Amino acid sequence: MAPPLLVIFAAGATGSWSIDRIDAVVGESLAPAARLSVSEGAAFDTAPHSVWALRGSTGNTRYTTGAEVQSLSAKQEGLARP
């Protein structure tokens, strides 16, 4: 099993993804931003111009079978897809 992959979603003026809207579900909303960048792996630093950043890691596959992991991996797209 591969180790967890570190991921950061950083919002600001630059990034591959466009942010259409931000809706608060509970508590205060995140600050508005126009773009979202996604960094995976060792590039786990927040850009200095980021308005906010969400850090995390990929989930644990402890409760999945080997066949399920292979099936999911075959269909899974990367986070940085266009």
PADO-912552 format. One line per 3 residues: number of its first residue (from 1); their letters; for each residue x, y, z of N, C-alpha, C, CB. Coordinates in Angstrom, 1 decimal. Glycine has a CB too. Example, Ala and Ser with C-alpha at 12.3 -4.5 7.8 and 13.67 -1.06 7.14 Angstrom:
2
1	AS	13.2 -5.7 7.8 12.3 -4.5 7.8 13.2 -3.3 7.8 11.3 -4.5 9.0 | 12.8 -2.2 7.1 13.7 -1.1 7.1 12.9 0.0 7.9 14.1 -0.6 5.7 $
//
This chain:
82
1	MAP	0.8 -1.2 0.0 0.0 0.0 0.0 0.9 1.2 0.0 -1.0 0.0 1.2 | 0.6 2.2 -0.9 1.3 3.4 -1.0 1.1 4.3 0.3 1.0 4.2 -2.2 | 2.1 5.0 0.7 1.9 5.9 1.8 1.0 7.1 1.4 3.3 6.5 2.3 $
4	PLL	0.4 7.7 2.4 -0.6 8.8 2.1 0.1 9.9 1.3 -1.2 9.4 3.4 | -0.6 10.5 0.4 -0.1 11.6 -0.4 -0.5 12.9 0.2 -0.6 11.5 -1.9 | 0.5 13.8 0.5 0.1 15.1 1.1 -0.4 16.0 0.0 1.4 15.7 1.8 $
7	VIF	-1.4 16.8 0.3 -2.1 17.6 -0.7 -2.4 19.0 -0.1 -3.4 17.0 -1.3 | -2.3 20.1 -0.8 -2.7 21.4 -0.4 -3.5 22.1 -1.5 -1.4 22.2 0.0 | -4.6 22.6 -1.1 -5.4 23.4 -2.0 -5.3 24.9 -1.5 -7.0 23.0 -1.9 $
10	AAG	-4.7 25.7 -2.3 -4.4 27.1 -1.9 -5.2 28.1 -2.8 -2.9 27.5 -2.0 | -6.0 29.0 -2.2 -6.8 29.9 -3.0 -6.1 31.3 -3.1 -8.2 30.1 -2.4 | -6.3 32.0 -4.2 -5.7 33.3 -4.4 -6.0 33.8 -5.7 -4.2 33.2 -4.1 $
13	ATG	-5.0 34.6 -6.3 -5.2 35.2 -7.6 -4.7 34.3 -8.7 -4.5 36.5 -7.6 | -4.0 33.3 -8.4 -3.4 32.4 -9.4 -3.8 30.9 -9.1 -1.9 32.5 -9.6 | -3.8 30.1 -10.1 -4.0 28.7 -9.9 -4.7 28.1 -11.1 -4.9 28.4 -8.7 $
16	SWS	-4.7 26.8 -11.3 -5.2 26.1 -12.4 -6.7 26.0 -12.4 -4.7 24.7 -12.5 | -7.3 26.1 -11.3 -8.8 26.0 -11.1 -9.4 27.3 -10.9 -9.1 25.0 -10.0 | -10.6 27.6 -11.5 -11.4 28.8 -11.3 -12.4 28.5 -10.2 -12.0 29.3 -12.6 $
19	IDR	-12.5 29.4 -9.2 -13.5 29.3 -8.1 -14.8 30.0 -8.5 -12.9 29.8 -6.8 | -15.9 29.3 -8.7 -17.2 29.9 -9.0 -17.9 30.5 -7.9 -18.1 28.8 -9.7 | -17.8 29.8 -6.7 -18.5 30.3 -5.5 -17.9 29.6 -4.3 -20.0 30.1 -5.6 $
22	IDA	-18.1 30.2 -3.1 -17.7 29.6 -1.9 -18.9 29.7 -0.9 -16.5 30.3 -1.2 | -19.5 28.6 -0.5 -20.6 28.6 0.4 -20.2 28.0 1.8 -21.8 27.8 -0.2 | -20.5 28.7 2.8 -20.3 28.2 4.2 -21.4 27.2 4.5 -20.2 29.4 5.2 $
25	VVG	-21.0 26.1 5.1 -22.0 25.1 5.6 -22.2 25.3 7.1 -21.5 23.6 5.2 | -21.1 25.4 7.8 -21.2 25.7 9.2 -20.1 26.7 9.6 -21.0 24.3 10.1 | -20.4 27.7 10.3 -19.5 28.7 10.8 -19.2 29.7 9.7 -18.2 28.0 11.2 $
28	ESL	-18.1 30.4 9.8 -17.7 31.5 8.9 -17.3 30.9 7.6 -16.6 32.3 9.5 | -17.5 31.6 6.5 -17.1 31.2 5.2 -15.6 31.5 5.0 -17.9 32.0 4.1 | -15.0 30.8 4.0 -13.7 31.1 3.6 -13.7 32.4 2.9 -13.1 29.9 2.7 $
31	APA	-12.5 33.1 2.9 -12.4 34.3 2.2 -12.6 34.1 0.7 -11.1 35.0 2.5 | -13.2 35.1 0.0 -13.3 35.0 -1.4 -12.0 34.9 -2.2 -14.2 36.1 -2.0 | -11.9 34.2 -3.3 -10.7 34.1 -4.1 -11.2 33.7 -5.5 -9.7 33.0 -3.5 $
34	ARL	-10.3 34.1 -6.5 -10.6 33.8 -7.9 -10.1 32.5 -8.4 -10.1 34.9 -8.7 | -9.0 32.0 -7.9 -8.4 30.8 -8.4 -8.0 29.9 -7.3 -7.1 31.2 -9.3 | -7.7 28.6 -7.7 -7.3 27.6 -6.7 -6.2 26.8 -7.3 -8.5 26.6 -6.3 $
37	SVS	-5.1 26.6 -6.6 -4.0 25.8 -7.0 -3.9 24.6 -6.1 -2.6 26.6 -6.9 | -3.5 23.4 -6.7 -3.4 22.2 -6.0 -2.0 21.7 -6.1 -4.4 21.1 -6.7 | -1.4 21.4 -5.0 0.0 20.9 -4.9 -0.1 19.5 -4.3 0.9 21.8 -4.2 $
40	EGA	0.7 18.5 -4.8 0.7 17.2 -4.3 2.1 16.8 -3.9 0.1 16.2 -5.3 | 2.3 16.0 -2.9 3.6 15.4 -2.6 4.5 16.4 -1.8 4.3 14.9 -3.8 | 5.7 16.4 -2.2 6.7 17.2 -1.5 6.5 18.7 -1.6 8.1 16.8 -2.0 $
43	AFD	5.8 19.1 -2.6 5.5 20.6 -2.8 4.4 20.9 -1.8 5.2 20.9 -4.2 | 4.6 20.9 -0.5 3.6 21.1 0.4 3.7 22.4 1.2 3.6 19.9 1.5 | 4.1 23.4 0.4 4.2 24.8 1.0 3.1 25.7 0.5 5.6 25.4 0.6 $
46	TAP	2.6 26.5 1.3 1.6 27.5 0.9 2.3 28.6 0.2 0.8 28.0 2.2 | 1.7 29.0 -0.9 2.2 30.2 -1.6 2.0 31.4 -0.8 1.5 30.4 -3.0 | 3.0 32.4 -0.8 2.8 33.5 0.1 1.7 34.4 -0.2 4.1 34.3 0.0 $
49	HSV	1.1 34.4 -1.4 0.0 35.2 -1.9 -1.3 34.5 -1.6 0.2 35.6 -3.3 | -1.4 33.4 -1.0 -2.6 32.7 -0.8 -3.5 33.4 0.2 -2.3 31.2 -0.3 | -4.8 33.4 -0.1 -5.8 33.9 0.8 -6.1 32.9 1.9 -7.1 34.3 0.0 $
52	WAL	-6.2 31.7 1.5 -6.4 30.6 2.5 -5.9 29.3 1.8 -7.9 30.4 2.9 | -5.7 28.3 2.7 -5.2 27.0 2.2 -5.8 25.9 3.0 -3.6 27.0 2.3 | -6.1 24.8 2.4 -6.6 23.6 3.0 -5.5 22.5 2.8 -8.0 23.2 2.5 $
55	RGS	-5.0 21.9 3.9 -4.0 20.9 3.8 -4.6 19.6 4.2 -2.8 21.2 4.7 | -4.2 18.5 3.6 -4.7 17.2 4.0 -3.8 16.1 3.3 -6.1 17.0 3.5 | -4.3 14.9 3.4 -3.7 13.7 2.8 -4.7 12.8 2.3 -2.7 13.0 3.8 $
58	TGN	-4.3 11.9 1.4 -5.2 10.9 0.8 -5.7 10.0 1.9 -4.5 10.1 -0.3 | -6.8 9.4 1.7 -7.5 8.5 2.7 -6.8 7.2 2.9 -8.9 8.3 2.4 | -7.1 6.6 4.0 -6.6 5.3 4.3 -7.4 4.2 3.7 -6.5 5.1 5.9 $
61	TRY	-6.8 3.2 3.0 -7.5 2.2 2.4 -7.6 0.9 3.2 -6.9 1.8 1.0 | -7.5 1.1 4.5 -7.5 0.0 5.5 -8.7 -1.0 5.3 -7.4 0.5 6.9 | -9.8 -0.4 5.0 -11.0 -1.2 5.0 -11.5 -1.6 3.6 -12.2 -0.5 5.7 $
64	TTG	-10.6 -1.6 2.7 -10.9 -2.0 1.3 -10.1 -3.2 1.0 -10.6 -0.9 0.3 | -10.6 -4.0 0.1 -9.9 -5.2 -0.4 -8.9 -4.8 -1.5 -10.9 -6.3 -0.9 | -8.0 -5.7 -1.8 -7.0 -5.5 -2.8 -7.6 -5.2 -4.2 -6.0 -6.6 -2.9 $
67	AEV	-8.7 -6.0 -4.5 -9.4 -5.8 -5.7 -10.1 -4.4 -5.8 -10.4 -6.9 -5.9 | -10.6 -4.0 -4.7 -11.3 -2.7 -4.6 -10.2 -1.6 -4.8 -12.0 -2.5 -3.3 | -9.1 -1.7 -4.2 -8.0 -0.7 -4.4 -7.6 -0.6 -5.8 -6.8 -1.0 -3.5 $
70	QSL	-7.4 -1.8 -6.5 -7.0 -1.8 -7.9 -8.1 -1.2 -8.8 -6.7 -3.2 -8.4 | -9.3 -1.5 -8.5 -10.4 -0.9 -9.3 -10.5 0.6 -9.1 -11.8 -1.5 -8.9 | -10.4 1.1 -7.9 -10.4 2.5 -7.7 -9.2 3.2 -8.3 -10.4 2.8 -6.2 $
73	SAK	-8.1 2.6 -8.2 -6.8 3.3 -8.8 -6.9 3.4 -10.3 -5.6 2.4 -8.4 | -7.6 2.4 -10.9 -7.7 2.4 -12.4 -8.6 3.5 -12.9 -8.3 1.0 -12.9 | -9.6 3.9 -12.0 -10.6 5.0 -12.4 -10.2 6.3 -11.9 -11.9 4.6 -12.0 $
76	QEG	-9.4 6.4 -10.9 -9.1 7.7 -10.2 -8.3 8.7 -11.1 -8.4 7.4 -8.9 | -8.8 9.9 -11.1 -8.1 10.9 -11.9 -7.2 11.7 -10.9 -9.0 11.9 -12.6 | -6.2 12.3 -11.3 -5.3 13.1 -10.5 -6.0 14.4 -10.0 -4.0 13.5 -11.2 $
79	LAR	-5.6 15.0 -8.9 -6.2 16.2 -8.5 -5.9 17.4 -9.4 -5.7 16.5 -7.1 | -4.8 17.4 -10.1 -4.4 18.5 -10.9 -5.0 18.4 -12.3 -2.9 18.6 -11.0 | -6.0 17.6 -12.5 -6.6 17.5 -13.9 -7.2 18.8 -14.3 -7.6 16.4 -14.0 $
82	P	-7.2 19.1 -15.6 -7.7 20.4 -16.1 -9.2 20.5 -16.0 -7.3 20.7 -17.5 $
//
